[in-house]
């Protein structure tokens, strides 16, 4: 697999005949021990955290290292940084969820960002190669922002980039695809699906070879809808800004996202006991950045709930695989003590409505689910308002938690339909359930 070759070249100087799990484990242990020493030498936060820790004898001893989370970043700020101010080339502020609106500040050196660019190039070569043209349907204007790093990664693999930015109008975007002979797109799942539904409805002459989903979590249902809209191969990707964006990407077997284990060590732990879980079991996803200089994160809680895929991928790679993320901890809404809803499941259900291009989901007064559906209507001939609402209700009631809450009169559903021939964006950034 391409990522194995990339790691073999990058880490082992092409000396391995075939990269094995043992090679990766030995390498990761060595990096971790270096990291403990490096962070203790350079960061007041880690010096205090690891005052009783020196060296790990095996990866099983990883649990000796305390788990860190977003509050550590919020409280420690620069105490986590391991390099001097002059070596920092990019600072990213991320607004945290919740009412405080505090920002997590993440620091990168130029080399840290080069690692991401390098991975983007390697990862994207799974789905686009020399001579292909990829549209970047993500913000591109800021230097070293996500779109810019992808553009640089594409340059490395001689794939022509078309830096577009976020979806603005269907017409302009589709024209750009045709004019630039784009045959691959990277972007956010719902934007890509909406554009695909427009292209299909308009019978435009656009044929892609591949799509890479990025910048937001996605459900299998949405991926199926995207495949159907474009009739092309769709690759899922996982990344978080704190870890320098790209973390894992699917190979052509589409059975989990292979982790860039030269840079990232991923674990899944029990949400309550924080004990490591075996592959296949769902829990908190933690990650350790093995090669970051400016601000290493060690056993950091990503806030995502998911699982590692058990067994070996059919591609034969020894690289571990992350399954689709189940949900994001910070954005679930509890309907009662033990049942909750999340945006991924709601989107997964509602986008089965074939001409849906977006939906806005809000919980009001803890008891009312307000849904706004943006439905593509290019010829202004909609006649199915009532039918659409009953279809949407039916799809929502397929979600067990919603059915239970509706049956016991704890939840009302209110659905509104907006017919449109234009892209309507209800969300800035990642999709979420909106509630007070
Ligand atoms: Zn594979």
Boltz pocket constraint, residues with backbone or C-beta under 6 A from the ligand:
constraints:
  - pocket:
      binder: B
      contacts: [[A, 1], [A, 251], [A, 252], [A, 253], [A, 256], [A, 258], [A, 313], [A, 314], [A, 315], [A, 316], [A, 317]]
      max_distance: 6.0
